Amino acid sequence: MDENMKLKIKLAAPQPNWEDEEKATNDVKVLREEYRRLLYASEGESEPKKEGNGESPVRGREEKR
Amino acid sequence: MQVDAFLGLAEALTGTPVKDVTATDKAFLGTILANDDRQIDCSQLNELLLLVNKDRMETPFFQRFFGDDCRVALLTAGVARFQQMAMLRYGNFIYAYRTLARFRTNDELKRELGEYGRTQEEIKEAFDSRSAKLLDIELIAREDTPLVGYLSAREIIAENERALLLQSCLPPAAQLPETSWEAFEQSVRGKTSPGQQRPVLGIAANYRVRQVDATVADFAGYIGTVVPKFNQRSARLDEVQSQATRNQDIYLTWDHMDVYFATSMRKSWEFRDLFDFVQGVMADADLASLKLRWFDPTQSYTTNRVNKGLVESLMLKRAKCTVYSVQDTDTLGKDSELAATLAQGKPVIAYVPQINPEERAGVLLNEDPVTIQERLRFVYHADEGFLANLTADDQDFVQNFQALQRFEQQRIWRSLPDPEAVASLRAENKGNLDRLCRIIAASEARIYDSRARTLRDFHPLAIQVNLDTGVANGVLVVRTIPDCARLLRRVLSGTMEFTLERNQQDRMWYLRETISECVYRVVSLDRKLTNCFWNFYLRQQGQ
């Protein structure tokens, strides 16, 4: 492998995540809902359930809103 | 003045060669032109022009370009003044002379010249008489400007949600001490969709790299401190976006718009760089007195991409001048946008930073390590001579210095700063970081110098024809903020200065702006091309 290729591989950008992709909208509320749907494993489980770890941080944040 | 010199002037004035001048005509000319101090008025100049078979001019034309105290020696300067105006207003000499020379009153001539006919006093008066702004934007601080960018918002959203998911996968406090990492990761996998498991588990994995002997309980404590920070970042994101949305409404409603600052911004430093640039230019003493209004994209926000494009198009249409800050991303889209702006016929200033490698290396050294790594990535791809310009030693060094790559791969969050980790990296790698930043800075200097040369000398899109008028419009490249401010003032106050050049090799007349030394207007010496071009362009205009 030549030196140029070694450097090219070393400098390859990290694997992109969801946030690196361009989206159709940039509305924060819409994006947050979209990402939640994508993040959680099964349909309907779009918000983290209260795990007995104190107040659910999501619900607490939504109440603040 | 020599006879041949006058024949050259007649050709330059009218745009067509002088023909059928007899020996007798030349003898007459020789006698009249022998005394350079001899006064020449409009009628007398007309007699000379008719002698060489050229059309005469009306008095307003003579007064504007030759003045009341014209002498033989000053004819050259008068013709040059006309040529400059012809190139600015019409992009050609033939039509310009035929049109302007026939106006019988100063008012008609001034009206035909449009914006080019305004005096500096009139332009200054227009600025001085402006009302104060009823509404002004609320300035978004430099460090917050990346939050008007779509990438920053998505990073905060994604990482915030990942943090909440991780927190929700933790067992109750009482069970934390006996929970193994395997059990915790199993719980995370169960809750996370397959496509998102890599970034989510990556957070815990990088935490464990940082805190080698940490337990799940330690991680729970850590996440407990991180989630409120994300809440704060989210709240700040909302505030800044609301502020920027209000700013955009104010920009839209201003009754004047003088300067449109354009660039492509994606990474955080691009927002901060543009903020610094705009503040630097508009704070210049040359511009402060003009009561200008400008659109700063680091201060504006809209959720909808189509609306964003519409806003930018509106600002482009309204502004008297566009200033492009040429950032890293040398994309086809960016160059096309620059070309489209030129084709509108308005002045376009392209700012290409002149890098002092020593100073720049110092600035880079203070940047976030990931920013330095991204700058290295950028220069490697953008600088064709990157490796060739390194010594064998430096090549070896760049290839084997892994600390930044490791830092980028192992950072826990993209959107939350980690001052401890940054300080630790800097302390362990001071000499190497210094060396790397010098290499990057030297490469950046080469890249920007090359970009400026390309735009100035041979970029195919750097001169565009205004599709309405047929006038070719060239981009003005500047390398420093003071030059940008000086040129912007001249553009807006109607005081641009030019040199006129007849280039035999290129077979072109060039009108070059003096600060940027860039070609602003051209007239081709190719007769067939020029004739056909203007025949069809002017016919399109109903001429």
HADDOCK unambig.tbl for C-alpha pairs under 7 A between the chains (distance, minus, plus):
assign (segid A and resid 7 and name CA) (segid B and resid 399 and name CA) 5.63 0.50 0.50
assign (segid A and resid 11 and name CA) (segid B and resid 377 and name CA) 5.73 0.50 0.50
assign (segid A and resid 19 and name CA) (segid B and resid 151 and name CA) 6.61 0.50 0.50
assign (segid A and resid 19 and name CA) (segid B and resid 154 and name CA) 4.94 0.50 0.50
assign (segid A and resid 19 and name CA) (segid B and resid 155 and name CA) 5.40 0.50 0.50
assign (segid A and resid 19 and name CA) (segid B and resid 158 and name CA) 6.50 0.50 0.50
assign (segid A and resid 20 and name CA) (segid B and resid 151 and name CA) 6.66 0.50 0.50
assign (segid A and resid 25 and name CA) (segid B and resid 303 and name CA) 6.27 0.50 0.50
assign (segid A and resid 25 and name CA) (segid B and resid 304 and name CA) 5.72 0.50 0.50
assign (segid A and resid 25 and name CA) (segid B and resid 305 and name CA) 6.80 0.50 0.50
assign (segid A and resid 26 and name CA) (segid B and resid 150 and name CA) 6.37 0.50 0.50
assign (segid A and resid 26 and name CA) (segid B and resid 303 and name CA) 4.56 0.50 0.50
assign (segid A and resid 26 and name CA) (segid B and resid 304 and name CA) 6.26 0.50 0.50
assign (segid A and resid 27 and name CA) (segid B and resid 303 and name CA) 4.95 0.50 0.50
assign (segid A and resid 32 and name CA) (segid B and resid 157 and name CA) 6.01 0.50 0.50
assign (segid A and resid 35 and name CA) (segid B and resid 158 and name CA) 6.78 0.50 0.50
assign (segid A and resid 38 and name CA) (segid B and resid 193 and name CA) 6.87 0.50 0.50
assign (segid A and resid 39 and name CA) (segid B and resid 192 and name CA) 5.77 0.50 0.50
assign (segid A and resid 39 and name CA) (segid B and resid 193 and name CA) 5.54 0.50 0.50
assign (segid A and resid 39 and name CA) (segid B and resid 196 and name CA) 5.84 0.50 0.50
assign (segid A and resid 40 and name CA) (segid B and resid 191 and name CA) 5.88 0.50 0.50
assign (segid A and resid 40 and name CA) (segid B and resid 192 and name CA) 4.69 0.50 0.50
assign (segid A and resid 40 and name CA) (segid B and resid 193 and name CA) 5.20 0.50 0.50
assign (segid A and resid 41 and name CA) (segid B and resid 191 and name CA) 5.18 0.50 0.50
assign (segid A and resid 41 and name CA) (segid B and resid 192 and name CA) 4.57 0.50 0.50
assign (segid A and resid 41 and name CA) (segid B and resid 193 and name CA) 3.86 0.50 0.50
assign (segid A and resid 48 and name CA) (segid B and resid 165 and name CA) 6.27 0.50 0.50
assign (segid A and resid 48 and name CA) (segid B and resid 168 and name CA) 5.90 0.50 0.50
assign (segid A and resid 49 and name CA) (segid B and resid 168 and name CA) 6.87 0.50 0.50
assign (segid A and resid 51 and name CA) (segid B and resid 168 and name CA) 6.04 0.50 0.50
assign (segid A and resid 51 and name CA) (segid B and resid 171 and name CA) 6.92 0.50 0.50
assign (segid A and resid 51 and name CA) (segid B and resid 172 and name CA) 6.69 0.50 0.50
assign (segid A and resid 52 and name CA) (segid B and resid 172 and name CA) 5.53 0.50 0.50
assign (segid A and resid 53 and name CA) (segid B and resid 172 and name CA) 5.29 0.50 0.50
assign (segid A and resid 53 and name CA) (segid B and resid 173 and name CA) 6.59 0.50 0.50
